[in-house]
């Protein structure tokens, strides 16, 4: 048999890693989709409460996720270098880090009420949104401990357990939300708050499942990650945080912009909130495909760089970026053609339907740039390059994107269309800057490696 070309080999490896992660990402959005649809059947105010609450929770979720996301390239480099002992140690320290992340998140979620009122969320939406946030807060420790184990497992290239936990989470979430939102199966009818309670319960469930899997499956035996107690190791935690803090800054810069945009739109009334929730929910659903490729690219590139082959890491990174752009181009074309039909899946309210169909046209425009920026971010993380990309993210989203959204959407009064156009501009700027950064740092790494190989 003829050997595979480097492109096909890298694309196949990235796709195999991405498969289970795609199921996980789709399940994650599927859970929010479930809540959005179920709450939408109760009316615009319940849907708005879930939308506002979920966007507020999202700010803290993304900050913590970004910190723990650093485990993937950290473990990948150790695994690529064949250091099994270090791999196991990183698993254990990730759990300690998750405890600190949980404490900060819970404090932030506890003060949701005053902050939502300060932002200007309407009084007929803010109380229910606050109750939703408080319900979700009970699941924070389980969620972050799960993410610590998940990203550490991804670092060794073992993504199959993520598939199982994702399917379990989605199935359980649908049943619990159906019971608690509508009061079925003898459960209390909690509306939007029931969606939050169901989320917290599922977060604890998936942590327990993954803990048992990591502790007992033979795949993890060489690393013995949970076979003995290990106190916090300040040296390892500082090492992780050097990479984790800028990654978290990057994730938070992007995610917080989208959450801020939702909160800005929340001041325009329940119908606009609901329409934006539909458009962004569908866009997020499609984004899960390149996001899974992003994570797989980080792992695959990290293994090659950990083995001391930056040229192979550079090639794999470009393959990952190309796959992300190709997928989102197809998604944009589908959305441009079928946006009204997609909006009808969420709502039958004429006003919300018209607004959602309009906003989905904007979502189609930014998807290609979204694919490019997330692919480049994953490739850069495979090289453990995070500080400059964080600054580029902050510039793109908060020096360019947010002032445009607030200035034209609120100050100038152009409304939802201006906010979405600002998101598009921010994404395109970010995609260009991160792609240029990947070319720069990989060219430099390859030159340095060749010079070292030629030195006597």
ChimeraX attribute file (.defattr): number of C-alpha atoms within 10 A of each C-alpha:
attribute: neighborCount
match mode: 1-to-1
recipient: residues
	/A:1	3
	/A:2	4
	/A:3	7
	/A:4	10
	/A:5	9
	/A:6	13
	/A:7	14
	/A:8	12
	/A:9	14
	/A:10	23
	/A:11	20
	/A:12	13
	/A:13	17
	/A:14	26
	/A:15	19
	/A:16	15
	/A:17	22
	/A:18	26
	/A:19	19
	/A:20	21
	/A:21	27
	/A:22	24
	/A:23	20
	/A:24	25
	/A:25	25
	/A:26	24
	/A:27	23
	/A:28	18
	/A:29	19
	/A:30	22
	/A:31	21
	/A:32	23
	/A:33	21
	/A:34	19
	/A:35	28
	/A:36	26
	/A:37	15
	/A:38	22
	/A:39	27
	/A:40	23
	/A:41	16
	/A:42	14
	/A:43	14
	/A:44	21
	/A:45	22
	/A:46	24
	/A:47	29
	/A:48	31
	/A:49	32
	/A:50	31
	/A:51	31
	/A:52	28
	/A:53	29
	/A:54	23
	/A:55	23
	/A:56	24
	/A:57	22
	/A:58	18
	/A:59	24
	/A:60	23
	/A:61	20
	/A:62	21
	/A:63	25
	/A:64	29
	/A:65	24
	/A:66	21
	/A:67	28
	/A:68	31
	/A:69	27
	/A:70	28
	/A:71	29
	/A:72	26
	/A:73	32
	/A:74	28
	/A:75	31
	/A:76	30
	/A:77	28
	/A:78	22
	/A:79	23
	/A:80	22
	/A:81	15
	/A:82	14
	/A:83	14
	/A:84	19
	/A:85	14
	/A:86	16
	/A:87	26
	/A:88	22
	/A:89	18
	/A:90	23
	/A:91	24
	/A:92	23
	/A:93	21
	/A:94	25
	/A:95	20
	/A:96	17
	/A:97	20
	/A:98	24
	/A:99	17
	/A:100	13
	/A:101	22
	/A:102	23
	/A:103	12
	/A:104	14
	/A:105	21
	/A:106	20
	/A:107	12
	/A:108	17
	/A:109	23
	/A:110	15
	/A:111	13
	/A:112	22
	/A:113	18
	/A:114	12
	/A:115	15
	/A:116	22
	/A:117	15
	/A:118	9
	/A:119	13
	/A:120	14
	/A:121	24
	/A:122	16
	/A:123	10
	/A:124	14
	/A:125	24
	/A:126	24
	/A:127	19
	/A:128	22
	/A:129	29
	/A:130	27
	/A:131	22
	/A:132	28
	/A:133	31
	/A:134	23
	/A:135	21
	/A:136	25
	/A:137	23
	/A:138	20
	/A:139	22
	/A:140	27
	/A:141	21
	/A:142	21
	/A:143	25
	/A:144	28
	/A:145	26
	/A:146	25
	/A:147	24
	/A:148	29
	/A:149	26
	/A:150	25
	/A:151	28
	/A:152	30
	/A:153	25
	/A:154	25
	/A:155	31
	/A:156	25
	/A:157	22
	/A:158	17
	/A:159	22
	/A:160	15
	/A:161	19
	/A:162	24
	/A:163	18
	/A:164	16
	/A:165	22
	/A:166	21
	/A:167	17
	/A:168	17
	/A:169	23
	/A:170	21
	/A:171	14
	/A:172	18
	/A:173	27
	/A:174	20
	/A:175	14
	/A:176	23
	/A:177	27
	/A:178	23
	/A:179	21
	/A:180	23
	/A:181	25
	/A:182	22
	/A:183	16
	/A:184	14
	/A:185	11
	/A:186	9
	/A:187	14
	/A:188	13
	/A:189	15
	/A:190	17
	/A:191	25
	/A:192	31
	/A:193	27
	/A:194	28
	/A:195	31
	/A:196	28
	/A:197	25
	/A:198	25
	/A:199	29
	/A:200	22
	/A:201	20
	/A:202	20
	/A:203	23
	/A:204	20
	/A:205	19
	/A:206	22
	/A:207	22
	/A:208	14
	/A:209	15
	/A:210	21
	/A:211	15
	/A:212	11
	/A:213	15
	/A:214	21
	/A:215	15
	/A:216	14
	/A:217	10
	/A:218	11
	/A:219	14
	/A:220	19
	/A:221	15
	/A:222	12
	/A:223	19
	/A:224	20
	/A:225	24
	/A:226	18
	/A:227	13
	/A:228	7
	/A:229	8
	/A:230	12
	/A:231	8
	/A:232	14
	/A:233	14
	/A:234	10
	/A:235	9
	/A:236	15
	/A:237	16
	/A:238	11
	/A:239	12
	/A:240	22
	/A:241	18
	/A:242	16
	/A:243	23
	/A:244	26
	/A:245	21
	/A:246	21
	/A:247	27
	/A:248	22
	/A:249	24
	/A:250	26
	/A:251	23
	/A:252	26
	/A:253	23
	/A:254	24
	/A:255	20
	/A:256	23
	/A:257	20
	/A:258	22
	/A:259	20
	/A:260	19
	/A:261	23
	/A:262	24
	/A:263	21
	/A:264	21
	/A:265	27
	/A:266	26
	/A:267	15
	/A:268	16
	/A:269	16
	/A:270	23
	/A:271	21
	/A:272	23
	/A:273	27
	/A:274	32
	/A:275	30
	/A:276	27
	/A:277	25
	/A:278	31
	/A:279	24
	/A:280	18
	/A:281	19
	/A:282	21
	/A:283	20
	/A:284	20
	/A:285	17
	/A:286	20
	/A:287	23
	/A:288	20
	/A:289	23
	/A:290	29
	/A:291	24
	/A:292	27
	/A:293	30
	/A:294	32
	/A:295	30
	/A:296	32
	/A:297	37
	/A:298	31
	/A:299	34
	/A:300	32
	/A:301	36
	/A:302	35
	/A:303	28
	/A:304	22
	/A:305	24
	/A:306	23
	/A:307	18
	/A:308	15
	/A:309	16
	/A:310	24
	/A:311	19
	/A:312	18
	/A:313	29
	/A:314	25
	/A:315	16
	/A:316	27
	/A:317	33
	/A:318	21
	/A:319	21
	/A:320	31
	/A:321	24
	/A:322	16
	/A:323	22
	/A:324	28
	/A:325	21
	/A:326	14
	/A:327	18
	/A:328	23
	/A:329	18
	/A:330	13
	/A:331	18
	/A:332	21
	/A:333	13
	/A:334	12
	/A:335	23
	/A:336	16
	/A:337	12
	/A:338	13
	/A:339	20
	/A:340	17
	/A:341	12
	/A:342	18
	/A:343	23
	/A:344	17
	/A:345	11
	/A:346	25
	/A:347	21
	/A:348	13
	/A:349	15
	/A:350	10
	/A:351	13
	/A:352	23
	/A:353	23
	/A:354	15
	/A:355	21
	/A:356	28
	/A:357	23
	/A:358	19
	/A:359	23
	/A:360	26
	/A:361	19
	/A:362	20
	/A:363	23
	/A:364	23
	/A:365	18
	/A:366	22
	/A:367	27
	/A:368	23
	/A:369	23
	/A:370	23
	/A:371	28
	/A:372	27
	/A:373	26
	/A:374	27
	/A:375	32
	/A:376	31
	/A:377	32
	/A:378	30
	/A:379	34
	/A:380	29
	/A:381	27
	/A:382	33
	/A:383	27
	/A:384	21
	/A:385	19
	/A:386	23
	/A:387	16
	/A:388	13
	/A:389	24
	/A:390	23
	/A:391	14
	/A:392	22
	/A:393	26
	/A:394	22
	/A:395	18
	/A:396	24
	/A:397	27
	/A:398	18
	/A:399	13
	/A:400	18
	/A:401	28
	/A:402	24
	/A:403	14
	/A:404	22
	/A:405	30
	/A:406	21
	/A:407	15
	/A:408	19
	/A:409	23
	/A:410	18
	/A:411	11
	/A:412	11
	/A:413	11
	/A:414	14
	/A:415	18
	/A:416	25
	/A:417	15
	/A:418	19
	/A:419	25
	/A:420	26
	/A:421	21
	/A:422	23
	/A:423	24
	/A:424	23
	/A:425	19
	/A:426	28
	/A:427	27
	/A:428	19
	/A:429	19
	/A:430	29
	/A:431	24
	/A:432	16
	/A:433	18
	/A:434	24
	/A:435	21
	/A:436	12
	/A:437	19
	/A:438	23
	/A:439	15
	/A:440	11
	/A:441	15
	/A:442	20
	/A:443	15
	/A:444	12
	/A:445	18
	/A:446	17
	/A:447	14
	/A:448	13
	/A:449	15
	/A:450	12
	/A:451	10
	/A:452	10
	/A:453	9
	/A:454	8
	/A:455	6
	/A:456	4
